[in-house]
Amino acid sequence: MFNLGMQGEKITRRPYIPHLRENNVRRGFFGDLEQLAVMAHLPFVLLVAAETAYTYGWRKEELLTLQWFQVELHEGIIHLDTGTTKNDEGREVRLTASLLDKFKRLYAETQALEMKTGKKIPCVFHRKRRRVKDFRKAWKNACDQAKIGPRLFHDYRRSAVRNMERARVPRSTAMKVSGHKTESIYARYAIVDREMMDEATMRIERRSGGAGQTERTGARDFSRSDVLRANNGQTGTKHTLSDDSN
C-alpha cells in the first residue's frame, strides 16, 4: 500500500514496519500406504492427478490446467509450458510406468467421450468434458474413508520432495522436477522424518562398526622402532611450538 502511495506521489516516505517472525511452515506429508489408501477412494480422474502430484510434486493448478497437447504418450512425457507455472519456467518429466498406463487409459476414455459427443476435449482432467476446478468434497470424502485425518492436496508437494531426497535424486534435478526455483524454499519441503533419521543412525553405526572391525583385524603391537620412526627419531612424543605458530 505504501509503495503504491509513493509511486502515486501521495506520500514522500514509507514508514518502517517491523516484520513479525513467521513460523507457519506446514509439515504435512503422505506416506506410501496413506497415499494408496486415499487413491482407493478417489474417482479415476482425480486418482491420476493425485499420483502425479505425489510423484513429481506439481502444484494443483499446474495439474488441473494440463491439456492433452502437453502429454506425449508415445514418448511417455508430460510438460508444462513456459508462463503456465508459478515461477513462469517450463518443466518436463518422464512418466513412470504406472502413470503412463493411467494416462493412456484417461486418454482412451476422453477419446470415447469425444466420439460420443462430437466435441473436442482439450483438458486432461475433466468431468464430462468440463475441466476439473474444485474437488474439495471428493478430497475430504477420500481422506475420511481412508481414515488418515484432514490433509491438504498440497501435502503431495512436500511428500514428493521428501521422496526424492530419500531416493538420492540430485537436488538440482529434483528442483527442476518439482519446480522449485530457489534451494531455500526447496529445503523447507525436504522434511527429515523419523524414518530418515533412523536411516542416518544406521549408516553411522555401520561406518563406526566398520571402523571398529578394521581396528580389530588390522591392529598390531607397535615396537619401539615404530614409535621412533613416527617421531622422527625423537624418544618423546611432546612437541614444542615455535613463536611462528602463534
C-alpha positions as a Markdown table, in Angstrom:
| # | Residue | x | y | z |
|---|---|---|---|---|
| 1 | Met | 0.0 | 0.0 | 0.0 |
| 2 | Phe | 2.8 | 2.5 | 0.9 |
| 3 | Asn | 4.7 | 1.5 | -2.2 |
| 4 | Leu | 1.7 | 2.4 | -4.3 |
| 5 | Gly | 1.3 | 5.7 | -2.4 |
| 6 | Met | 4.9 | 6.6 | -3.1 |
| 7 | Gln | 4.5 | 5.7 | -6.8 |
| 8 | Gly | 1.4 | 7.9 | -7.0 |
| 9 | Glu | 3.3 | 10.7 | -5.1 |
| 10 | Lys | 0.7 | 10.7 | -2.4 |
| 11 | Ile | 3.4 | 10.2 | 0.3 |
| 12 | Thr | 7.1 | 11.2 | 0.4 |
| 13 | Arg | 8.4 | 8.5 | 2.6 |
| 14 | Arg | 7.5 | 5.0 | 3.7 |
| 15 | Pro | 7.2 | 4.3 | 7.4 |
| 16 | Tyr | 9.2 | 1.5 | 8.9 |
| 17 | Ile | 7.0 | -1.5 | 9.8 |
| 18 | Pro | 8.9 | -4.4 | 11.5 |
| 19 | His | 8.1 | -7.8 | 10.2 |
| 20 | Leu | 6.9 | -10.4 | 12.7 |
| 21 | Arg | 8.7 | -13.7 | 12.7 |
| 22 | Glu | 6.9 | -16.3 | 10.7 |
| 23 | Asn | 6.5 | -19.8 | 11.8 |
| 24 | Asn | 3.8 | -21.1 | 9.5 |
| 25 | Val | 5.7 | -23.8 | 7.6 |
| 26 | Arg | 3.3 | -26.7 | 7.1 |
| 27 | Arg | 4.7 | -30.1 | 7.8 |
| 28 | Gly | 2.0 | -32.4 | 6.4 |
| 29 | Phe | 3.1 | -35.2 | 4.1 |
| 30 | Phe | 1.9 | -38.6 | 2.9 |
| 31 | Gly | 3.5 | -42.0 | 3.3 |
| 32 | Asp | 3.1 | -44.6 | 0.6 |
| 33 | Leu | 0.4 | -46.5 | 2.4 |
| 34 | Glu | -1.6 | -43.3 | 3.2 |
| 35 | Gln | -1.3 | -42.3 | -0.4 |
| 36 | Leu | -2.6 | -45.7 | -1.6 |
| 37 | Ala | -5.5 | -45.5 | 0.9 |
| 38 | Val | -6.6 | -42.1 | -0.4 |
| 39 | Met | -6.3 | -43.1 | -4.0 |
| 40 | Ala | -8.6 | -46.1 | -3.4 |
| 41 | His | -11.4 | -43.7 | -2.7 |
| 42 | Leu | -10.9 | -41.1 | -5.4 |
| 43 | Pro | -12.6 | -41.1 | -8.8 |
| 44 | Phe | -10.2 | -42.3 | -11.5 |
| 45 | Val | -9.6 | -38.8 | -13.0 |
| 46 | Leu | -8.6 | -37.5 | -9.5 |
| 47 | Leu | -6.6 | -40.6 | -8.8 |
| 48 | Val | -4.4 | -39.8 | -11.8 |
| 49 | Ala | -3.9 | -36.2 | -10.6 |
| 50 | Ala | -3.1 | -37.4 | -7.1 |
| 51 | Glu | -0.5 | -39.9 | -8.2 |
| 52 | Thr | 1.1 | -37.3 | -10.5 |
| 53 | Ala | 1.3 | -34.8 | -7.7 |
| 54 | Tyr | 2.7 | -37.4 | -5.3 |
| 55 | Thr | 5.3 | -38.5 | -7.8 |
| 56 | Tyr | 6.6 | -35.1 | -9.1 |
| 57 | Gly | 5.4 | -32.5 | -6.5 |
| 58 | Trp | 3.5 | -30.5 | -9.1 |
| 59 | Arg | 1.0 | -27.9 | -7.8 |
| 60 | Lys | -2.7 | -28.5 | -8.1 |
| 61 | Glu | -3.3 | -25.6 | -10.6 |
| 62 | Glu | -0.4 | -26.8 | -12.7 |
| 63 | Leu | -2.1 | -30.2 | -13.0 |
| 64 | Leu | -5.7 | -29.1 | -13.4 |
| 65 | Thr | -4.8 | -26.8 | -16.3 |
| 66 | Leu | -2.9 | -29.5 | -18.1 |
| 67 | Gln | -4.0 | -30.1 | -21.7 |
| 68 | Trp | -3.6 | -33.1 | -24.0 |
| 69 | Phe | -1.2 | -31.4 | -26.3 |
| 70 | Gln | 1.2 | -31.2 | -23.3 |
| 71 | Val | 1.1 | -35.0 | -23.0 |
| 72 | Glu | 3.3 | -37.1 | -25.3 |
| 73 | Leu | 2.0 | -40.6 | -24.7 |
| 74 | His | 4.3 | -42.2 | -27.4 |
| 75 | Glu | 7.3 | -40.7 | -25.6 |
| 76 | Gly | 5.9 | -41.0 | -22.1 |
| 77 | Ile | 6.5 | -37.3 | -21.3 |
| 78 | Ile | 4.4 | -34.5 | -19.9 |
| 79 | His | 5.5 | -30.9 | -19.9 |
| 80 | Leu | 4.4 | -27.6 | -18.6 |
| 81 | Asp | 4.8 | -24.6 | -20.9 |
| 82 | Thr | 6.8 | -21.5 | -20.0 |
| 83 | Gly | 4.5 | -19.0 | -18.4 |
| 84 | Thr | 2.0 | -21.6 | -17.2 |
| 85 | Thr | 3.7 | -22.3 | -13.9 |
| 86 | Lys | 4.0 | -20.3 | -10.7 |
| 87 | Asn | 7.7 | -19.4 | -11.4 |
| 88 | Asp | 7.0 | -19.0 | -15.1 |
| 89 | Glu | 9.5 | -21.6 | -16.1 |
| 90 | Gly | 8.7 | -24.6 | -18.2 |
| 91 | Arg | 9.0 | -28.1 | -16.9 |
| 92 | Glu | 9.2 | -31.6 | -18.3 |
| 93 | Val | 9.1 | -35.1 | -16.8 |
| 94 | Arg | 9.1 | -38.6 | -18.0 |
| 95 | Leu | 6.1 | -40.6 | -16.7 |
| 96 | Thr | 6.6 | -43.7 | -14.5 |
| 97 | Ala | 5.3 | -46.9 | -15.9 |
| 98 | Ser | 2.3 | -46.8 | -13.5 |
| 99 | Leu | 1.4 | -43.2 | -14.6 |
| 100 | Leu | 1.9 | -43.9 | -18.3 |
| 101 | Asp | -0.7 | -46.7 | -18.1 |
| 102 | Lys | -3.1 | -44.4 | -16.2 |
| 103 | Phe | -2.7 | -41.5 | -18.7 |
| 104 | Lys | -3.3 | -43.9 | -21.6 |
| 105 | Arg | -6.5 | -45.1 | -20.0 |
| 106 | Leu | -7.6 | -41.5 | -19.3 |
| 107 | Tyr | -6.9 | -40.6 | -22.9 |
| 108 | Ala | -8.9 | -43.5 | -24.2 |
| 109 | Glu | -11.8 | -42.5 | -22.1 |
| 110 | Thr | -11.5 | -39.0 | -23.3 |
| 111 | Gln | -11.5 | -40.1 | -26.9 |
| 112 | Ala | -14.5 | -42.2 | -26.4 |
| 113 | Leu | -16.4 | -39.3 | -24.9 |
| 114 | Glu | -15.3 | -37.1 | -27.8 |
| 115 | Met | -16.7 | -39.6 | -30.3 |
| 116 | Lys | -19.9 | -39.8 | -28.4 |
| 117 | Thr | -20.5 | -36.1 | -28.1 |
| 118 | Gly | -18.7 | -34.9 | -31.3 |
| 119 | Lys | -16.9 | -32.3 | -29.3 |
| 120 | Lys | -13.2 | -31.8 | -28.6 |
| 121 | Ile | -12.0 | -32.1 | -25.0 |
| 122 | Pro | -8.6 | -30.3 | -24.6 |
| 123 | Cys | -8.3 | -30.8 | -20.8 |
| 124 | Val | -6.6 | -33.8 | -19.4 |
| 125 | Phe | -8.5 | -33.7 | -16.1 |
| 126 | His | -12.2 | -33.2 | -16.7 |
| 127 | Arg | -15.7 | -34.3 | -15.6 |
| 128 | Lys | -17.9 | -35.0 | -18.7 |
| 129 | Arg | -16.0 | -32.5 | -20.8 |
| 130 | Arg | -15.7 | -29.8 | -18.1 |
| 131 | Arg | -12.3 | -29.1 | -16.6 |
| 132 | Val | -11.9 | -30.1 | -13.0 |
| 133 | Lys | -11.6 | -26.9 | -11.0 |
| 134 | Asp | -12.6 | -27.8 | -7.4 |
| 135 | Phe | -12.7 | -31.2 | -5.8 |
| 136 | Arg | -12.7 | -30.3 | -2.1 |
| 137 | Lys | -15.7 | -32.5 | -1.4 |
| 138 | Ala | -14.3 | -35.6 | -3.2 |
| 139 | Trp | -10.9 | -35.0 | -1.5 |
| 140 | Lys | -12.4 | -34.7 | 2.0 |
| 141 | Asn | -14.5 | -37.9 | 1.5 |
| 142 | Ala | -11.5 | -39.8 | 0.3 |
| 143 | Cys | -9.4 | -38.7 | 3.3 |
| 144 | Asp | -12.3 | -39.6 | 5.7 |
| 145 | Gln | -12.8 | -43.0 | 4.2 |
| 146 | Ala | -9.0 | -43.7 | 4.3 |
| 147 | Lys | -9.1 | -42.7 | 8.0 |
| 148 | Ile | -6.0 | -40.5 | 7.7 |
| 149 | Gly | -7.5 | -37.3 | 9.1 |
| 150 | Pro | -7.6 | -33.9 | 7.4 |
| 151 | Arg | -5.0 | -33.5 | 4.7 |
| 152 | Leu | -4.2 | -30.9 | 2.0 |
| 153 | Phe | -3.6 | -31.8 | -1.6 |
| 154 | His | -0.5 | -29.6 | -1.3 |
| 155 | Asp | 0.9 | -32.1 | 1.1 |
| 156 | Tyr | 1.8 | -34.2 | -2.0 |
| 157 | Arg | 4.3 | -31.5 | -3.0 |
| 158 | Arg | 6.1 | -31.8 | 0.3 |
| 159 | Ser | 5.9 | -35.6 | 0.1 |
| 160 | Ala | 7.4 | -35.7 | -3.4 |
| 161 | Val | 10.4 | -33.6 | -2.3 |
| 162 | Arg | 10.9 | -35.9 | 0.7 |
| 163 | Asn | 10.7 | -39.0 | -1.5 |
| 164 | Met | 13.2 | -37.6 | -4.0 |
| 165 | Glu | 15.5 | -36.8 | -1.1 |
| 166 | Arg | 15.1 | -40.4 | 0.1 |
| 167 | Ala | 15.8 | -41.7 | -3.4 |
| 168 | Arg | 19.0 | -39.7 | -3.5 |
| 169 | Val | 17.9 | -37.7 | -6.6 |
| 170 | Pro | 20.4 | -34.9 | -7.0 |
| 171 | Arg | 18.9 | -31.7 | -5.6 |
| 172 | Ser | 19.4 | -29.7 | -8.7 |
| 173 | Thr | 17.4 | -32.3 | -10.7 |
| 174 | Ala | 14.7 | -32.6 | -8.0 |
| 175 | Met | 14.2 | -28.9 | -8.1 |
| 176 | Lys | 13.6 | -29.0 | -11.8 |
| 177 | Val | 11.1 | -31.8 | -11.4 |
| 178 | Ser | 9.1 | -30.1 | -8.7 |
| 179 | Gly | 9.5 | -26.6 | -10.0 |
| 180 | His | 11.3 | -25.0 | -7.0 |
| 181 | Lys | 13.3 | -22.0 | -8.2 |
| 182 | Thr | 15.3 | -21.5 | -5.0 |
| 183 | Glu | 17.0 | -24.0 | -2.8 |
| 184 | Ser | 15.9 | -22.2 | 0.4 |
| 185 | Ile | 12.2 | -22.9 | -0.4 |
| 186 | Tyr | 13.0 | -26.5 | -1.5 |
| 187 | Ala | 14.8 | -27.1 | 1.8 |
| 188 | Arg | 11.7 | -26.1 | 3.7 |
| 189 | Tyr | 10.0 | -29.0 | 2.0 |
| 190 | Ala | 12.8 | -31.5 | 2.4 |
| 191 | Ile | 11.4 | -32.8 | 5.6 |
| 192 | Val | 13.6 | -35.1 | 7.6 |
| 193 | Asp | 11.3 | -37.5 | 9.3 |
| 194 | Arg | 11.9 | -40.3 | 11.9 |
| 195 | Glu | 12.5 | -42.9 | 9.2 |
| 196 | Met | 15.2 | -40.8 | 7.6 |
| 197 | Met | 16.7 | -40.1 | 11.0 |
| 198 | Asp | 16.7 | -43.8 | 11.7 |
| 199 | Glu | 18.4 | -44.5 | 8.4 |
| 200 | Ala | 21.1 | -41.9 | 9.2 |
| 201 | Thr | 21.7 | -43.6 | 12.6 |
| 202 | Met | 22.1 | -47.0 | 10.9 |
| 203 | Arg | 24.6 | -45.5 | 8.4 |
| 204 | Ile | 26.6 | -44.0 | 11.2 |
| 205 | Glu | 26.5 | -47.3 | 13.1 |
| 206 | Arg | 27.6 | -49.2 | 10.0 |
| 207 | Arg | 30.5 | -46.8 | 9.5 |
| 208 | Ser | 31.5 | -47.0 | 13.1 |
| 209 | Gly | 31.2 | -50.8 | 13.2 |
| 210 | Gly | 33.3 | -51.0 | 10.0 |
| 211 | Ala | 36.0 | -48.8 | 11.5 |
| 212 | Gly | 36.0 | -50.9 | 14.7 |
| 213 | Gln | 36.3 | -54.1 | 12.7 |
| 214 | Thr | 39.2 | -52.6 | 10.8 |
| 215 | Glu | 40.9 | -51.7 | 14.0 |
| 216 | Arg | 40.3 | -55.1 | 15.5 |
| 217 | Thr | 41.5 | -57.1 | 12.4 |
| 218 | Gly | 44.3 | -54.8 | 11.3 |
| 219 | Ala | 45.8 | -53.9 | 14.8 |
| 220 | Arg | 49.3 | -54.9 | 15.7 |
| 221 | Asp | 51.7 | -54.2 | 18.5 |
| 222 | Phe | 53.9 | -51.3 | 17.9 |
| 223 | Ser | 57.6 | -51.7 | 18.7 |
| 224 | Arg | 59.9 | -49.0 | 20.0 |
| 225 | Ser | 61.4 | -48.6 | 16.5 |
| 226 | Asp | 57.9 | -47.8 | 15.1 |
| 227 | Val | 57.5 | -45.1 | 17.7 |
| 228 | Leu | 60.9 | -43.7 | 16.9 |
| 229 | Arg | 60.1 | -43.6 | 13.2 |
| 230 | Ala | 56.8 | -41.9 | 13.8 |
| 231 | Asn | 58.6 | -39.2 | 15.9 |
| 232 | Asn | 61.4 | -38.7 | 13.5 |
| 233 | Gly | 63.9 | -40.4 | 15.8 |
| 234 | Gln | 62.8 | -38.5 | 18.9 |
| 235 | Thr | 62.3 | -40.6 | 22.0 |
| 236 | Gly | 59.4 | -38.4 | 23.4 |
| 237 | Thr | 56.1 | -37.5 | 21.8 |
| 238 | Lys | 55.9 | -34.0 | 23.2 |
| 239 | His | 56.3 | -31.2 | 20.6 |
| 240 | Thr | 57.0 | -27.6 | 21.3 |
| 241 | Leu | 55.6 | -24.9 | 19.1 |
| 242 | Ser | 57.8 | -22.1 | 17.8 |
| 243 | Asp | 56.8 | -18.5 | 18.1 |
| 244 | Asp | 56.0 | -18.5 | 14.4 |
| 245 | Ser | 52.9 | -20.7 | 15.1 |
| 246 | Asn | 51.1 | -18.0 | 17.2 |
